[in-house]
Amino acid sequence: MDKLSIALPIFFSKPVAKRAFKVALIVGTILAFINHGDIILSGKLTSECWVKMMLTAFVPYCVSSVTATLAIMEQRTATHPS
């Protein structure tokens, strides 16, 4: 079984997605205020800004998901070496 077929179900699993969503919510909000704080506070958000903020939150979601997936795979390898 190749690594991708093992990694994908972990990456899309409910526990990993739930944790990544929490990380994205917190880190994405902080990054949105750093990058777009002036526009947010002025209330002049455009649809382009909303898209950029969603993509900004997607980055920590992916980083968290990949990190969790790799950690789970490493743990499984350590406990059940092939």
Rosetta blueprint (number, residue, H / E / L):
1 M L
2 D L
3 K H
4 L H
5 S H
6 I H
7 A H
8 L H
9 P H
10 I H
11 F H
12 F L
13 S L
14 K H
15 P H
16 V H
17 A H
18 K H
19 R H
20 A H
21 F H
22 K H
23 V H
24 A H
25 L H
26 I H
27 V H
28 G H
29 T H
30 I H
31 L H
32 A H
33 F H
34 I H
35 N H
36 H H
37 G H
38 D H
39 I H
40 I H
41 L H
42 S H
43 G L
44 K L
45 L L
46 T L
47 S H
48 E H
49 C H
50 W H
51 V H
52 K H
53 M H
54 M H
55 L H
56 T H
57 A H
58 F H
59 V H
60 P H
61 Y H
62 C H
63 V H
64 S H
65 S H
66 V H
67 T H
68 A H
69 T H
70 L H
71 A H
72 I H
73 M H
74 E H
75 Q H
76 R H
77 T H
78 A H
79 T H
80 H L
81 P L
82 S L
